[in-house]
């Protein structure tokens, strides 16, 4: 049986991604914690840590190119809504220490796990929030203006596009971006997109070791 480190290294190579060795080790530590606490909190239906590498870790890391901070408008704050066991927020935060991530979920046990991960991995750029997103206000973190809202709001298997946008609209900066991870292209959901939102791109994601289709729907808000 291949080690988790070998599976991750091979997957990154297939996805044409390069991460420092210490970053890879931290990612493996996260998967080990996910596997350990899954027995207590039922965080994911995936019970095999080897499968977690492709289904959870590489599936999250495939998004790294969409958080390129070399532009004139750098990404400062990201909300991962309905984060569950910290996906994709934790892997992204490990790789992007210059970006602040807020991970939100309505289920207390999931947030308790994420708080454990933050402490165990020493993550300085992650905040875990136990709340329903529709009830959460930016003032909860003493934020005072639009510039302190989120540059990106990301979801993975959280809700339909219309529901996601309706629930999260008040937390997104003007001209901010919503990133929705989907399987097949959600044609019916796209047809029901509310006014004021525009599909920017739909990107096919090639996740190493995963045969199922993956797409990222990028939506702008004005």
BALOLUM-844035 format. One record per residue: residue number from 1; x, y, z of N, C-alpha, C in turn. Coordinates in Angstrom, 2 decimals, decimal comma. Atoms other than C-alpha are relative to their C-alpha. Example, Ala and Ser with C-alpha at 12.3 -4.5 7.8 and 13.67 -1.06 7.14 Angstrom:
1 | 0,89 | -1,19 | 0,00 | 12,30 | -4,50 | 7,80 | 0,90 | 1,20 | 0,00
2 | -0,82 | -1,19 | -0,06 | 13,67 | -1,06 | 7,14 | -0,77 | 1,09 | 0,73
//
This chain:
1 | 0,84 | -1,20 | 0,00 | 0,00 | 0,00 | 0,00 | 0,88 | 1,25 | 0,00
2 | -0,78 | -1,22 | 0,08 | 1,35 | 3,42 | -0,94 | -0,27 | 0,87 | 1,22
3 | 0,17 | -0,90 | -1,13 | 1,91 | 5,93 | 1,85 | -0,83 | 1,20 | -0,41
4 | 0,78 | -1,20 | 0,29 | -0,27 | 9,02 | 2,14 | 0,88 | 1,05 | -0,68
5 | -0,92 | -0,97 | 0,59 | 2,77 | 11,13 | 1,31 | 0,24 | -0,30 | -1,47
6 | -0,23 | 0,39 | 1,39 | 3,42 | 9,16 | -1,88 | -1,22 | 0,29 | -0,85
7 | 1,24 | -0,25 | 0,74 | -0,23 | 9,41 | -2,94 | -0,17 | 1,50 | -0,26
8 | 0,12 | -1,45 | 0,17 | -0,20 | 13,16 | -2,37 | 1,02 | 0,51 | -1,02
9 | -1,05 | -0,45 | 0,92 | 3,10 | 13,68 | -4,19 | -0,33 | -0,35 | -1,44
10 | 0,36 | 0,43 | 1,34 | 1,96 | 11,66 | -7,20 | -1,20 | 0,79 | -0,53
11 | 1,16 | -0,76 | 0,40 | -1,38 | 13,47 | -7,25 | 0,35 | 1,43 | -0,39
12 | -0,43 | -1,36 | 0,31 | 0,26 | 16,89 | -7,16 | 0,74 | 0,05 | -1,33
13 | -0,73 | 0,07 | 1,26 | 2,54 | 15,85 | -10,01 | -0,98 | -0,10 | -1,17
14 | 1,00 | 0,16 | 1,06 | -0,46 | 14,76 | -12,08 | -0,78 | 1,29 | -0,22
15 | 0,74 | -1,26 | 0,11 | -2,21 | 18,06 | -11,33 | 0,92 | 1,17 | -0,34
16 | -1,00 | -1,01 | 0,36 | 1,00 | 19,93 | -12,25 | 0,07 | 1,11 | 1,05
17 | -0,10 | -0,94 | -1,12 | 1,16 | 21,54 | -8,82 | 1,25 | -0,30 | 0,80
18 | -1,23 | 0,13 | -0,79 | 4,28 | 22,16 | -6,75 | -0,22 | 0,61 | 1,37
19 | 0,11 | -0,48 | -1,37 | 4,15 | 22,46 | -2,96 | 1,25 | -0,39 | 0,77
20 | -1,17 | 0,30 | -0,81 | 7,00 | 22,64 | -0,48 | -0,27 | -1,22 | 0,88
21 | 0,12 | 1,25 | -0,75 | 7,69 | 19,50 | 1,52 | -0,69 | 0,21 | 1,35
22 | 0,64 | -0,24 | -1,31 | 6,69 | 21,04 | 4,86 | -1,49 | 0,27 | -0,15
23 | 1,42 | -0,22 | 0,27 | 3,39 | 22,16 | 3,32 | -0,70 | -1,33 | -0,24
24 | 0,58 | 1,32 | 0,23 | 2,75 | 18,63 | 2,09 | -0,16 | -0,78 | 1,31
25 | 0,08 | 0,69 | -1,28 | 3,49 | 17,28 | 5,56 | -1,15 | 0,51 | 0,85
26 | 1,12 | -0,58 | -0,75 | 0,99 | 19,68 | 7,11 | -1,33 | -0,49 | -0,58
27 | 1,21 | 0,51 | 0,64 | -1,63 | 18,58 | 4,58 | -0,27 | -1,45 | 0,40
28 | 0,15 | 1,39 | -0,43 | -1,01 | 14,94 | 5,48 | -0,46 | -0,05 | 1,45
29 | 0,42 | -0,06 | -1,41 | -1,34 | 15,82 | 9,17 | -1,49 | 0,31 | 0,09
30 | 1,43 | -0,31 | 0,02 | -4,73 | 17,33 | 8,39 | -0,83 | -1,24 | -0,34
31 | 0,74 | 1,22 | 0,38 | -5,87 | 14,12 | 6,67 | 0,02 | -1,01 | 1,14
32 | -0,08 | 0,91 | -1,15 | -4,66 | 12,10 | 9,66 | -0,97 | 0,42 | 1,10
33 | 0,97 | -0,49 | -0,98 | -6,72 | 14,31 | 11,97 | -1,43 | -0,25 | -0,47
34 | 1,33 | 0,24 | 0,56 | -9,73 | 14,05 | 9,66 | -0,39 | -1,46 | 0,17
35 | 0,26 | 1,43 | -0,13 | -9,44 | 10,26 | 9,69 | -0,24 | -0,38 | 1,46
36 | 0,13 | 0,32 | -1,43 | -9,01 | 10,13 | 13,47 | -1,34 | 0,47 | 0,56
37 | 1,20 | -0,57 | -0,60 | -11,89 | 12,42 | 14,40 | -1,26 | -0,36 | -0,77
38 | 1,16 | 0,46 | 0,76 | -14,16 | 11,06 | 11,68 | -0,74 | -1,10 | 0,75
39 | 0,60 | 1,09 | -0,77 | -14,76 | 8,09 | 13,96 | -0,89 | 0,53 | 1,12
40 | 0,75 | -0,61 | -1,10 | -16,12 | 10,45 | 16,63 | -1,11 | 0,90 | -0,52
41 | 0,91 | -1,05 | 0,44 | -17,81 | 13,24 | 14,68 | -0,73 | -0,31 | -1,31
42 | 0,62 | 0,34 | 1,28 | -18,81 | 11,47 | 11,44 | 0,09 | 1,18 | -0,97
43 | -0,26 | -1,19 | 0,80 | -17,24 | 14,25 | 9,39 | -0,17 | -0,23 | -1,49
44 | 0,08 | 0,32 | 1,42 | -17,25 | 12,49 | 6,04 | -0,35 | -1,47 | -0,17
45 | 0,35 | 1,40 | 0,29 | -18,62 | 9,31 | 4,48 | 1,21 | -0,79 | -0,48
46 | -1,23 | 0,67 | 0,45 | -15,10 | 8,54 | 3,21 | 0,75 | -0,48 | 1,23
47 | -0,61 | 0,58 | -1,20 | -13,56 | 6,18 | 5,76 | 1,46 | -0,38 | -0,20
48 | -1,36 | 0,44 | 0,31 | -10,30 | 5,31 | 4,02 | 0,90 | 1,23 | -0,20
49 | -0,86 | -1,18 | 0,15 | -7,47 | 7,88 | 4,48 | 0,67 | 0,09 | -1,36
50 | -0,59 | -0,04 | 1,34 | -5,95 | 6,84 | 1,14 | -0,99 | 0,63 | -0,98
51 | 1,01 | -0,60 | 0,87 | -9,23 | 7,76 | -0,58 | -0,20 | 1,47 | 0,31
52 | 0,12 | -1,41 | -0,38 | -9,33 | 11,03 | 1,36 | 1,01 | 0,87 | -0,75
53 | -1,01 | -0,78 | 0,72 | -6,17 | 12,11 | -0,49 | -0,58 | 0,54 | -1,30
54 | 0,55 | -0,47 | 1,29 | -7,95 | 12,27 | -3,85 | -1,36 | 0,66 | 0,17
55 | 1,37 | -0,48 | -0,11 | -11,58 | 12,78 | -2,79 | -0,12 | 1,31 | 0,77
56 | 0,08 | -1,21 | -0,82 | -10,86 | 15,55 | -0,29 | 1,19 | 0,94 | -0,19
57 | -1,18 | -0,87 | 0,01 | -7,28 | 16,82 | -0,40 | 0,30 | 0,53 | -1,40
58 | -0,30 | -0,43 | 1,37 | -6,46 | 16,90 | -4,12 | -1,19 | 0,73 | -0,62
59 | 1,21 | -0,65 | 0,48 | -10,07 | 17,88 | -4,84 | -0,07 | 1,46 | 0,47
60 | -0,07 | -1,37 | -0,51 | -9,49 | 20,99 | -2,69 | 1,17 | 0,76 | -0,62
61 | -1,21 | -0,67 | 0,49 | -5,96 | 21,76 | -3,90 | -0,10 | 0,38 | -1,47
62 | 0,16 | -0,32 | 1,42 | -7,10 | 21,80 | -7,54 | -0,47 | 1,45 | -0,18
63 | 0,50 | -1,37 | 0,06 | -8,56 | 25,23 | -6,70 | 1,10 | 1,05 | 0,17
64 | -1,06 | -0,97 | -0,29 | -5,21 | 26,86 | -5,88 | 0,23 | 1,02 | -1,12
65 | -0,22 | -1,01 | 1,06 | -4,78 | 28,49 | -9,33 | -1,03 | 1,12 | -0,03
66 | 1,04 | -1,02 | 0,00 | -8,02 | 30,40 | -8,75 | 0,15 | 0,99 | 1,16
67 | -0,30 | -0,92 | -1,10 | -6,48 | 32,15 | -5,73 | 1,36 | 0,65 | -0,23
68 | -1,26 | -0,65 | 0,37 | -3,57 | 33,73 | -7,59 | 0,00 | 1,43 | 0,54
69 | -0,04 | -1,31 | -0,64 | -2,54 | 36,79 | -5,59 | 1,02 | 0,93 | -0,63
70 | -0,97 | -0,86 | 0,67 | -0,28 | 38,40 | -8,17 | -0,69 | 1,16 | -0,73
71 | 0,73 | -1,07 | 0,69 | -3,03 | 40,69 | -9,52 | 0,07 | 1,29 | 0,79
72 | -0,01 | -1,31 | -0,65 | -3,47 | 44,36 | -8,68 | -1,01 | 0,07 | 1,14
73 | 0,98 | 0,05 | -1,08 | -6,40 | 43,43 | -6,41 | 0,14 | -1,33 | 0,73
74 | -0,26 | 1,27 | -0,69 | -5,07 | 40,75 | -4,06 | -1,18 | -0,47 | 0,83
75 | 1,05 | 0,61 | -0,82 | -7,42 | 38,37 | -2,30 | 0,46 | 0,04 | 1,46
76 | -0,36 | -0,13 | -1,41 | -7,42 | 39,12 | 1,42 | -0,83 | -0,90 | 0,91
77 | 0,88 | 0,73 | -0,90 | -10,43 | 37,36 | 2,92 | -0,90 | -0,93 | -0,80
78 | 0,79 | 1,03 | 0,68 | -12,22 | 34,15 | 1,91 | -0,94 | -0,64 | 1,02
79 | 0,96 | 0,73 | -0,81 | -15,37 | 32,59 | 3,35 | -0,26 | -1,36 | -0,63
80 | 0,36 | 1,35 | 0,42 | -15,80 | 28,82 | 3,07 | -1,30 | -0,35 | 0,72
81 | 1,31 | 0,17 | -0,61 | -19,52 | 28,37 | 3,67 | -0,45 | -1,45 | -0,09
82 | 0,35 | 1,41 | -0,05 | -20,87 | 24,98 | 4,73 | 1,23 | -0,87 | -0,09
83 | -1,32 | 0,61 | 0,14 | -17,30 | 23,87 | 5,25 | 0,07 | -1,46 | 0,42
84 | -0,02 | 1,40 | -0,43 | -18,17 | 20,55 | 6,91 | 1,26 | -0,32 | 0,79
85 | -1,25 | 0,37 | -0,67 | -14,87 | 18,94 | 7,86 | 1,17 | 0,90 | -0,37
86 | -1,06 | -0,95 | 0,32 | -12,92 | 21,98 | 6,66 | 0,45 | -0,05 | -1,44
87 | -0,34 | 0,16 | 1,42 | -13,05 | 21,39 | 2,92 | -0,83 | 0,92 | -0,86
88 | -1,44 | 0,01 | 0,33 | -11,81 | 23,05 | 0,86 | 0,84 | 0,98 | 0,81
89 | -0,66 | -1,09 | -0,69 | -10,92 | 25,78 | 3,37 | 1,33 | -0,32 | 0,65
90 | -1,24 | 0,32 | -0,72 | -8,27 | 24,02 | 5,48 | 1,15 | -0,25 | -0,97
91 | -1,12 | 0,18 | 0,93 | -6,13 | 22,71 | 2,57 | 0,43 | 1,29 | -0,69
92 | -0,34 | -1,27 | 0,66 | -6,33 | 26,10 | 0,83 | 0,74 | 0,92 | 0,96
93 | -0,63 | -0,87 | -0,99 | -5,43 | 27,95 | 4,02 | 1,42 | -0,44 | 0,32
94 | -1,35 | 0,51 | -0,24 | -2,42 | 25,71 | 4,60 | 0,95 | 0,47 | -1,09
95 | -0,84 | -0,37 | 1,14 | -1,12 | 26,57 | 1,14 | 0,06 | 1,50 | -0,25
96 | 0,10 | -1,44 | 0,26 | -2,09 | 30,26 | 1,22 | -0,01 | 0,77 | 1,31
97 | -0,03 | -0,63 | -1,33 | -0,96 | 31,66 | 4,58 | -0,20 | 1,51 | -0,02
98 | 0,18 | -1,45 | 0,10 | -1,21 | 35,24 | 3,29 | -1,47 | 0,40 | -0,11
99 | 1,43 | -0,26 | 0,12 | -5,01 | 34,93 | 2,92 | -0,70 | -0,45 | 1,28
100 | 0,79 | 0,37 | -1,17 | -7,42 | 34,94 | 5,88 | -1,24 | -0,78 | -0,43
101 | 1,14 | 0,85 | 0,31 | -10,01 | 32,17 | 5,77 | -0,94 | -0,07 | 1,19
102 | 1,04 | 0,24 | -0,99 | -13,28 | 32,04 | 7,70 | -0,77 | -1,23 | -0,45
103 | 0,69 | 1,25 | 0,30 | -14,78 | 28,55 | 7,80 | -1,27 | -0,06 | 0,83
104 | 1,29 | -0,08 | -0,67 | -18,48 | 28,46 | 8,64 | -0,82 | -1,25 | -0,23
105 | 0,91 | 1,14 | 0,11 | -20,85 | 25,61 | 9,38 | -1,04 | 0,10 | 1,10
106 | 1,08 | -0,06 | -0,98 | -24,17 | 25,27 | 11,18 | 0,06 | -1,15 | 1,00
107 | -0,08 | 1,17 | -0,88 | -23,15 | 21,99 | 12,82 | 1,18 | 0,14 | 0,95
108 | -1,01 | -0,27 | -1,02 | -21,27 | 22,44 | 16,07 | 1,13 | -1,00 | 0,01
109 | -1,05 | 1,01 | -0,06 | -19,37 | 19,16 | 15,89 | 1,03 | 0,21 | -1,10
110 | -0,93 | -0,28 | 1,09 | -17,85 | 20,14 | 12,56 | 0,92 | 1,16 | 0,38
111 | -0,80 | -1,15 | -0,41 | -16,68 | 23,48 | 13,97 | 0,96 | -0,39 | 1,13
112 | -0,91 | 0,47 | -1,07 | -15,25 | 21,76 | 17,07 | 1,20 | -0,72 | -0,60
113 | -1,11 | 0,67 | 0,67 | -13,19 | 19,56 | 14,77 | 0,95 | 1,01 | -0,63
114 | -0,86 | -1,00 | 0,66 | -11,94 | 22,57 | 12,78 | 0,81 | 0,77 | 1,03
115 | -0,75 | -0,68 | -1,05 | -10,97 | 24,32 | 16,01 | 1,15 | -0,87 | 0,49
116 | -1,08 | 0,94 | -0,36 | -8,96 | 21,21 | 16,91 | 1,11 | 0,05 | -1,05
117 | -0,98 | -0,07 | 1,09 | -7,26 | 21,33 | 13,51 | 0,81 | 1,29 | 0,08
118 | -0,69 | -1,29 | -0,09 | -6,43 | 25,03 | 13,90 | 1,06 | -0,05 | 1,09
119 | -0,94 | 0,08 | -1,12 | -4,80 | 24,33 | 17,27 | 1,14 | -0,98 | -0,29
120 | -1,00 | 1,04 | 0,24 | -3,00 | 21,14 | 16,21 | 1,01 | 0,42 | -1,08
121 | -0,88 | -0,38 | 1,11 | -1,61 | 22,63 | 12,98 | 0,57 | 1,40 | 0,15
122 | -0,50 | -1,35 | -0,23 | -0,98 | 26,10 | 14,38 | -0,36 | 0,97 | -1,11
123 | 0,42 | -0,85 | 1,11 | -2,98 | 27,81 | 11,64 | -0,39 | 1,39 | 0,50
124 | 0,23 | -1,37 | -0,45 | -2,88 | 31,57 | 12,14 | -0,99 | 0,75 | -0,88
125 | 0,84 | -0,71 | 0,98 | -5,04 | 32,47 | 9,14 | -1,38 | -0,63 | -0,16
126 | 1,30 | 0,67 | 0,08 | -8,16 | 30,40 | 9,90 | -0,83 | 0,33 | 1,24
127 | 0,97 | -0,21 | -1,07 | -11,22 | 31,31 | 11,97 | -1,19 | -0,91 | -0,26
128 | 1,14 | 0,90 | 0,12 | -14,00 | 28,79 | 12,63 | -1,22 | 0,66 | 0,62
129 | 1,23 | -0,65 | -0,45 | -17,54 | 30,14 | 12,97 | -1,16 | -1,01 | -0,02
130 | 1,19 | 0,86 | -0,10 | -20,54 | 28,13 | 14,22 | -1,22 | 0,88 | -0,21
131 | 1,14 | -0,85 | 0,32 | -23,47 | 29,83 | 12,50 | -0,66 | -0,46 | -1,28
132 | 0,67 | 0,13 | 1,29 | -26,04 | 29,64 | 9,78 | 0,33 | 1,25 | -0,79
133 | -0,53 | -1,14 | 0,75 | -24,76 | 31,86 | 7,01 | -1,02 | 1,11 | -0,18
134 | 1,01 | -1,03 | 0,20 | -28,08 | 33,66 | 6,51 | -0,19 | 0,89 | 1,23
135 | 0,13 | -0,78 | -1,23 | -27,97 | 34,81 | 10,15 | 1,30 | 0,71 | 0,38
136 | -1,32 | -0,54 | -0,35 | -24,30 | 35,79 | 10,15 | 0,17 | 1,38 | -0,62
137 | -0,24 | -1,36 | 0,46 | -23,43 | 39,46 | 9,87 | 1,48 | 0,33 | 0,14
138 | -1,42 | -0,34 | -0,08 | -20,02 | 40,96 | 9,20 | 0,32 | 0,70 | 1,30
139 | -0,24 | -0,67 | -1,28 | -20,44 | 42,97 | 12,41 | 0,40 | -0,98 | 1,09
140 | -0,37 | 1,01 | -0,98 | -19,99 | 39,69 | 14,27 | 1,50 | -0,04 | 0,22
141 | -1,45 | -0,06 | -0,14 | -16,27 | 40,12 | 13,63 | 0,49 | 1,45 | 0,06
142 | -0,32 | -1,42 | -0,15 | -16,37 | 43,88 | 14,25 | 0,51 | 0,61 | -1,30
143 | -0,35 | -0,57 | 1,29 | -16,14 | 44,66 | 10,57 | -0,94 | 1,16 | -0,27
144 | 0,77 | -1,24 | 0,04 | -17,34 | 48,10 | 9,65 | -0,38 | 0,48 | -1,40
145 | 0,35 | -0,49 | 1,33 | -17,46 | 48,56 | 5,87 | 0,19 | -1,10 | -1,04
146 | -0,05 | 1,00 | 1,06 | -17,64 | 46,79 | 2,53 | 1,39 | -0,54 | -0,24
147 | -1,37 | 0,45 | 0,25 | -13,86 | 46,62 | 2,27 | 0,39 | -1,16 | 0,90
148 | -0,32 | 1,09 | -0,92 | -13,90 | 44,18 | 5,18 | -0,86 | -1,23 | -0,25
149 | 0,75 | 1,20 | 0,36 | -16,39 | 41,81 | 3,58 | 0,92 | -0,94 | -0,78
150 | -0,83 | 1,05 | 0,59 | -15,20 | 38,74 | 1,70 | 0,24 | 0,24 | -1,49
151 | -0,36 | -0,11 | 1,41 | -13,33 | 38,90 | -1,60 | -0,50 | -1,21 | -0,79
152 | 0,45 | 1,25 | 0,61 | -14,27 | 35,29 | -2,34 | -0,88 | -0,75 | 0,99
153 | 0,83 | 0,91 | -0,80 | -17,06 | 33,07 | -1,05 | -0,05 | -1,32 | -0,76
154 | -0,14 | 1,29 | 0,66 | -16,55 | 29,41 | -1,81 | -0,87 | -1,04 | 0,69
155 | 0,80 | 1,07 | -0,57 | -18,78 | 26,39 | -1,34 | 0,31 | -1,31 | -0,72
156 | -0,22 | 1,35 | 0,53 | -18,36 | 22,67 | -1,86 | -1,16 | -0,86 | 0,47
157 | 1,16 | 0,83 | -0,34 | -21,58 | 20,65 | -1,97 | -0,83 | 0,64 | 1,11
158 | 0,72 | -0,73 | -1,05 | -23,36 | 23,34 | 0,06 | -1,48 | 0,19 | -0,36
159 | 1,38 | -0,30 | 0,37 | -26,50 | 24,37 | -1,82 | -0,06 | 0,25 | -1,50
160 | 0,13 | -0,40 | 1,40 | -27,91 | 25,23 | -5,22 | 0,61 | 1,38 | -0,19
161 | -0,60 | -1,30 | 0,26 | -26,40 | 28,27 | -6,91 | -0,90 | 1,13 | 0,49
162 | 0,92 | -1,06 | -0,41 | -29,50 | 30,39 | -6,32 | -0,07 | 0,13 | 1,51
163 | 0,06 | -0,03 | -1,47 | -29,67 | 29,41 | -2,65 | 1,29 | 0,54 | 0,59
164 | -1,29 | -0,50 | -0,48 | -25,97 | 30,01 | -2,13 | 0,08 | 1,51 | -0,12
165 | -0,10 | -1,43 | 0,24 | -26,16 | 33,47 | -3,65 | -0,96 | 0,78 | 0,89
166 | 0,99 | -0,66 | -0,86 | -29,31 | 34,38 | -1,72 | 0,48 | 0,07 | 1,45
167 | -0,41 | 0,08 | -1,41 | -27,86 | 33,27 | 1,62 | 1,27 | 0,80 | 0,29
168 | -1,33 | -0,57 | -0,24 | -24,39 | 34,76 | 1,15 | 0,20 | 1,41 | -0,55
169 | -0,17 | -1,27 | 0,71 | -25,00 | 37,95 | -0,82 | 0,45 | 1,12 | 0,94
170 | -0,30 | -1,10 | -0,92 | -24,78 | 40,20 | 2,26 | 1,43 | -0,03 | 0,53
171 | -1,36 | 0,14 | -0,52 | -21,27 | 38,94 | 3,03 | 1,08 | 0,24 | -1,06
172 | -0,96 | -0,13 | 1,10 | -19,67 | 39,50 | -0,37 | 0,26 | 1,47 | -0,33
173 | -0,34 | -1,34 | 0,44 | -17,82 | 42,62 | -1,39 | -0,68 | 0,31 | -1,33
174 | 0,45 | -0,36 | 1,34 | -19,26 | 44,57 | -4,32 | 1,05 | -0,43 | -1,03
175 | -0,88 | 0,53 | 1,04 | -17,79 | 42,99 | -7,44 | 0,86 | -1,17 | 0,52
176 | -0,70 | 1,19 | -0,49 | -16,68 | 40,03 | -5,33 | -0,36 | -1,21 | -0,83
177 | 0,18 | 1,22 | 0,78 | -16,66 | 36,46 | -6,57 | -0,52 | -1,14 | 0,87
178 | 0,46 | 1,24 | -0,61 | -18,58 | 33,34 | -5,65 | 0,61 | -1,16 | -0,79
179 | -0,58 | 1,18 | 0,64 | -16,86 | 30,01 | -6,36 | -0,76 | -1,22 | 0,50
180 | 0,81 | 1,16 | -0,38 | -19,17 | 27,00 | -6,37 | 0,57 | -1,26 | -0,63
181 | -0,52 | 1,28 | 0,49 | -17,69 | 23,51 | -6,65 | -1,18 | -0,92 | -0,28
182 | 1,09 | 0,87 | 0,43 | -20,00 | 21,22 | -8,58 | 0,55 | -1,24 | -0,67
183 | -0,37 | 1,18 | 0,76 | -19,95 | 17,81 | -10,21 | -0,20 | 0,29 | -1,47
184 | 0,36 | -0,35 | 1,37 | -21,66 | 18,01 | -13,60 | -0,35 | 1,49 | -0,06
185 | 0,39 | -1,40 | 0,16 | -22,31 | 21,48 | -15,01 | -1,48 | 0,13 | 0,36
186 | 1,38 | -0,09 | -0,49 | -25,51 | 22,54 | -13,19 | -0,87 | 0,89 | -0,88
187 | 0,72 | -0,80 | 0,98 | -27,47 | 23,72 | -16,22 | -1,31 | 0,57 | 0,57
188 | 1,27 | -0,47 | -0,54 | -30,81 | 23,94 | -14,39 | 0,21 | 1,09 | 1,04
189 | -0,30 | -1,02 | -1,01 | -29,26 | 25,91 | -11,51 | 0,43 | 1,30 | -0,66
190 | -0,47 | -1,20 | 0,71 | -27,58 | 28,31 | -13,93 | -1,18 | 0,76 | -0,61
191 | 1,18 | -0,63 | 0,60 | -30,93 | 28,96 | -15,62 | -0,80 | 0,79 | 1,02
192 | 0,76 | -0,66 | -1,06 | -32,35 | 30,07 | -12,27 | 0,84 | 1,04 | 0,75
193 | -0,88 | -0,97 | -0,64 | -29,52 | 32,48 | -11,45 | -0,74 | 1,32 | 0,23
194 | 0,72 | -1,26 | -0,28 | -30,93 | 35,61 | -9,72 | 0,59 | 1,17 | -0,77
195 | -0,48 | -1,21 | 0,63 | -30,64 | 39,05 | -11,25 | 1,13 | 0,62 | 0,83
196 | -1,12 | -0,63 | -0,68 | -27,47 | 40,94 | -10,44 | 1,23 | -0,88 | 0,09
197 | -1,12 | 0,94 | -0,02 | -25,27 | 37,85 | -10,74 | 0,31 | -0,45 | -1,42
198 | -0,44 | 0,39 | 1,34 | -23,24 | 36,83 | -13,77 | 0,97 | -1,17 | 0,07
199 | -0,97 | 1,08 | 0,12 | -21,51 | 33,57 | -14,65 | 1,24 | 0,55 | -0,68
200 | -1,25 | -0,48 | 0,59 | -17,91 | 34,57 | -15,23 | 0,66 | -1,10 | -0,81
201 | -0,57 | 1,15 | 0,70 | -16,46 | 31,17 | -16,13 | -0,52 | -1,29 | 0,63
202 | 0,22 | 1,35 | -0,52 | -17,16 | 27,47 | -15,75 | 1,23 | -0,81 | -0,38
203 | -1,27 | 0,69 | 0,23 | -13,91 | 25,56 | -15,36 | -0,12 | -1,48 | 0,32
204 | -0,06 | 1,43 | -0,27 | -13,55 | 21,82 | -15,71 | 1,24 | -0,28 | 0,83
205 | -1,09 | 0,30 | -0,91 | -11,38 | 20,49 | -12,89 | 0,45 | -1,44 | -0,19
206 | -0,55 | 1,35 | 0,19 | -9,09 | 17,52 | -13,52 | 0,69 | -0,41 | 1,29
207 | -0,52 | 0,40 | -1,30 | -8,59 | 15,96 | -10,09 | 0,66 | -1,36 | -0,12
208 | -0,76 | 1,25 | 0,10 | -5,93 | 13,26 | -9,87 | -0,69 | -1,11 | 0,80
209 | 0,58 | 1,17 | -0,66 | -7,33 | 9,83 | -9,05 | -1,51 | 0,02 | 0,10
210 | 1,45 | -0,13 | -0,10 | -10,92 | 10,96 | -9,50 | -0,60 | -0,06 | -1,40
211 | 0,62 | 0,17 | 1,32 | -13,00 | 9,74 | -12,43 | -1,24 | 0,86 | -0,16
212 | 1,22 | -0,80 | 0,08 | -16,14 | 11,70 | -11,56 | 0,31 | 1,41 | -0,48
213 | -0,18 | -1,36 | 0,51 | -16,61 | 15,08 | -13,22 | -0,01 | 1,02 | 1,14
214 | -0,05 | -1,11 | -0,93 | -15,76 | 18,25 | -11,32 | 0,04 | 1,31 | -0,80
215 | 0,00 | -1,31 | 0,63 | -16,48 | 21,84 | -12,31 | -0,02 | 1,08 | 1,07
216 | 0,05 | -1,17 | -0,87 | -15,95 | 25,21 | -10,70 | -0,76 | 1,09 | -0,73
217 | 0,81 | -1,07 | 0,57 | -18,62 | 27,81 | -11,40 | 0,38 | 1,30 | 0,70
218 | -0,38 | -1,29 | -0,56 | -17,32 | 31,36 | -10,91 | -1,07 | 1,04 | -0,35
219 | 1,10 | -0,94 | 0,15 | -19,99 | 33,99 | -10,39 | 0,42 | 1,35 | 0,58
220 | -0,27 | -1,35 | -0,50 | -19,58 | 37,76 | -10,04 | -1,27 | 0,65 | 0,47
221 | 1,11 | -0,70 | -0,62 | -21,79 | 40,01 | -7,98 | 0,21 | 1,49 | -0,15
222 | -0,14 | -1,44 | 0,18 | -22,45 | 43,64 | -8,82 | -1,17 | 0,74 | 0,62
//
